[in-house]
Every structure is written in C-alpha cells, then in structure tokens.
Amino acid sequence: MGSMTLDIDGWYKKSNSAKPEPIHPVHFHISEACHLQLEAAEVELQKTHQPEKFLDVDMESFDLELPPDIGPLSDCQLRVYINPKTERGHFHLVGHRASDNSLVYSNAVMVEHLI
C-alpha cells in the first residue's frame, strides 16, 4: 500500500442547472493515511448498511488540481458508498466552487483499485 495520484474526469453543476457539464481532468493525490480511511469507511458501510459516508480532505496532502475555469473549492470531501451490485466500496470527490457554490465532483473509483 502507498500513495497514489489520480487523474479522473469530473463534473460541474451550476446551482440552477439540471444538467452537469463534464470537466477534465480532476487531479488529486490519495496518501497512505487517506487510503486507510477509505478502506475503514468501506468496512464500516458494509457492516452498518449505511448508504454513504463523507471523509474530510486534508488539503495539504491531497494536492488537488482542477481545470482553471473551475477555480478553487470552498469545501472538499470524499464520498464513500457501497455499490449494491458488487457490494464493494467506491469513492469520489465532492466539493463546491468557491465563486458561486456550484457542485463539483469526480467520477467514482473503487477503493480496492488503490492498491
């Protein structure tokens, strides 16, 4: 286990818009500590059958890079959930754009793919 850098397609949804717009790439770094938190969240969700869990992001180690037209985020979390078909944990980045509070999120990644 170790750290991993991800480049994932993402989405931007204006507060008043019903349709998200694609953005690419969303670049971020998952540290070993964050990876352990993701694994623990997956196990917890499998045991408790809760639908999701949000993990706060340590912006110092996360190394988030978004397309320039998106700008900085006012908040940033990782949403962990269990895929009902595979019963495996997935996660994706979720945040809000600082300039207008629009939703920004990435495509999902399986927790076990971080090995």
C-alpha positions as CSV (number, residue, x, y, z in Angstrom):
1,M,0.0,0.0,0.0
2,G,1.2,3.5,-0.6
3,S,0.1,6.8,-2.1
4,M,-1.5,7.2,-5.5
5,T,-2.1,10.1,-7.8
6,L,-5.4,10.0,-9.8
7,D,-6.5,11.9,-12.9
8,I,-10.2,11.4,-13.3
9,D,-12.9,13.0,-15.3
10,G,-15.2,15.2,-13.3
11,W,-18.5,17.2,-13.4
12,Y,-19.6,20.7,-12.7
13,K,-23.2,21.5,-12.0
14,K,-24.4,25.1,-11.5
15,S,-26.9,25.6,-8.7
16,N,-29.7,26.4,-11.1
17,S,-28.8,23.8,-13.8
18,A,-30.3,20.4,-14.0
19,K,-27.6,19.0,-16.3
20,P,-24.0,18.6,-15.2
21,E,-21.2,19.6,-17.5
22,P,-18.1,17.5,-17.9
23,I,-14.7,18.8,-16.8
24,H,-11.4,17.1,-17.2
25,P,-9.2,16.2,-15.6
26,V,-9.6,16.4,-11.9
27,H,-6.2,15.6,-10.4
28,F,-5.6,14.6,-6.8
29,H,-3.3,12.6,-4.6
30,I,-4.5,9.9,-2.2
31,S,-2.0,9.5,0.7
32,E,-1.5,6.2,2.5
33,A,-3.4,7.7,5.5
34,C,-6.3,8.7,3.3
35,H,-6.3,5.2,1.7
36,L,-6.6,3.6,5.1
37,Q,-9.5,5.9,5.9
38,L,-11.2,4.9,2.7
39,E,-10.7,1.2,3.5
40,A,-12.1,1.7,7.0
41,A,-15.1,3.6,5.6
42,E,-15.8,0.7,3.2
43,V,-15.7,-1.8,6.0
44,E,-17.9,0.4,8.2
45,L,-20.5,0.8,5.5
46,Q,-20.6,-2.9,4.7
47,K,-21.2,-3.6,8.4
48,T,-23.7,-0.9,9.2
49,H,-25.5,-0.8,5.8
50,Q,-25.5,3.0,5.9
51,P,-25.8,4.4,2.4
52,E,-22.7,6.7,2.4
53,K,-20.0,8.3,4.5
54,F,-18.2,11.6,3.9
55,L,-14.5,11.9,4.7
56,D,-13.0,15.4,5.1
57,V,-9.9,16.0,2.9
58,D,-6.6,17.2,4.2
59,M,-5.9,19.8,1.6
60,E,-2.1,19.8,2.5
61,S,-1.6,16.2,1.3
62,F,-4.5,16.0,-1.2
63,D,-2.7,18.1,-3.9
64,L,-6.0,18.9,-5.7
65,E,-5.8,20.4,-9.2
66,L,-8.9,21.4,-11.1
67,P,-9.3,23.0,-14.6
68,P,-8.5,26.7,-14.4
69,D,-12.1,27.7,-15.3
70,I,-13.4,25.9,-12.2
71,G,-11.2,27.7,-9.7
72,P,-10.8,26.8,-6.1
73,L,-13.3,24.9,-4.0
74,S,-14.8,26.2,-0.8
75,D,-15.1,22.7,0.6
76,C,-13.9,19.3,-0.4
77,Q,-14.8,15.8,0.8
78,L,-14.6,12.2,-0.4
79,R,-17.9,10.5,-0.6
80,V,-17.7,6.7,0.1
81,Y,-20.5,4.4,-0.8
82,I,-21.2,0.7,-1.4
83,N,-22.1,-0.3,-4.9
84,P,-25.2,-2.5,-4.4
85,K,-24.4,-4.8,-7.3
86,T,-20.8,-5.6,-6.3
87,E,-21.0,-4.8,-2.5
88,R,-17.7,-3.1,-2.9
89,G,-16.7,0.4,-1.8
90,H,-16.4,3.3,-4.2
91,F,-15.4,6.9,-3.6
92,H,-15.4,10.2,-5.4
93,L,-14.5,13.8,-4.7
94,V,-17.3,16.2,-3.9
95,G,-17.0,19.9,-3.4
96,H,-18.4,23.3,-4.1
97,R,-16.9,26.0,-6.2
98,A,-15.8,29.0,-4.0
99,S,-17.1,31.6,-6.5
100,D,-20.7,30.5,-6.8
101,N,-21.2,27.4,-4.6
102,S,-21.8,25.2,-7.8
103,L,-21.3,21.5,-7.3
104,V,-18.1,19.9,-8.5
105,Y,-17.5,16.1,-8.4
106,S,-15.4,13.4,-9.9
107,N,-16.2,10.1,-11.4
108,A,-16.1,7.2,-8.9
109,V,-13.1,4.9,-8.2
110,M,-13.2,1.5,-6.4
111,V,-11.4,1.6,-3.1
112,E,-9.7,-1.7,-3.9
113,H,-8.1,-0.2,-7.0
114,L,-5.9,2.0,-4.8
115,I,-3.6,-1.0,-4.1
